[in-house]
Amino acid sequence: MKKRLGFLILAVLALVINGCMNEDTSDELENVGLLVPETINDGVWGTKGYKGLLSIQSDHEVDVFYKESMINDTSIEQAIQEYKKDDVNLIFGHGSEYANIFNELSNEFPDIRFISFNGNAQEKNTTSLKFNGYAMGFFGGMTAAHHTETNKIGVIAAFDWQPEVEGFVDGAKHQNKEVEVVVEYTKDWNDKESALDRLTSLLRKDTDVVYPAGDGYNVAVIEELKERGLFAIGYVSDQSDLGESTVLTSTVQHADKLYGVVADKFSEGELPSGNLEFDFKDGVISLGKFSPLISDDFKTAMNQHVKQYIDTGKLPNGKEAK
């Protein structure tokens, strides 16, 4: 009887321990998948996602997978099915277009955490990441307004909801009350032809500094500005390599670093569901390299402004980012 009781106790303990171990490892990072709407070779947004994926592979010693041109629900669902077979339990959809389909499919794949950008994550295993673009736009606008000679600067944005656009306008007005900011929209992240048309419209209005706030067309716009001897504020990446005498500075979103932050939190069981916001203080947004055309005094002042914002949350106008 005692032997039977002993075996029974051991069996119960084994079940409890096994259950605890399963509970602790439910969020353990296994393998990671990436879906991009265009390509990982665009040199800007898609490339940053791929670099972030590779950093996770290196830091966490897991297998990683990626698929390009994932733009319709059928291909996305098929990709998720394939990732599940590869023991992927963390999937990044590199854009806002993945938020809705991830919400819809999340219940079919309860063991996978779905990550999107700038969307509305509604299920317990979905998370959406958002860069707080207002502050970076504010500092970019200050730089543009400082350098303009015509007192007319422009923005070529994709959509009117981009917070960096409002930030750019407010920062420019704070730096130079006489400056006029003209904003044009393409309604598409990648439409180079439309962006260049918008640039022509801006140049007819005598703008001499332009902020091309769309990762799919900003390089084309900057190259055209370079040809004309005009100036730009880079977007998403540090674009000083396109011309230090053209790109005054850049508003940089370090999506690759954010991938690492998310993977770390997930592997530690500390990644919340829902919509998360990140900014300068998280180390995933920064200003890029300043052009030699920008004075040392202004660069020093801007670096101090950024530090103050990180420390206090207050912008140079004394207000918090929107």
VENCOR-V832303 format. One record per run of one state. SS is the DSSP state (hx for helix, st for strand, lp for the rest). FROM is the first residue (numbers start at 1). TO is the last residue. If there is no record, write none. Layout:
SS:FROM:TO
SS:FROM:TO
This chain:
lp:1:1
hx:2:24
lp:25:30
st:31:35
lp:36:44
hx:45:60
lp:61:63
st:64:67
lp:68:72
hx:73:85
lp:86:87
st:88:93
lp:94:95
hx:96:109
lp:110:112
st:113:117
lp:118:125
st:126:131
lp:132:132
hx:133:147
lp:148:151
st:152:157
lp:158:162
hx:163:175
lp:176:179
st:180:185
lp:186:191
hx:192:204
lp:205:208
st:209:213
lp:214:217
hx:218:227
lp:228:230
st:231:236
lp:237:239
hx:240:242
lp:243:246
st:247:253
lp:254:254
hx:255:267
lp:268:273
st:274:278
lp:279:279
hx:280:282
lp:283:284
st:285:287
lp:288:295
hx:296:312
lp:313:313
st:314:314
lp:315:319
st:320:320
lp:321:322
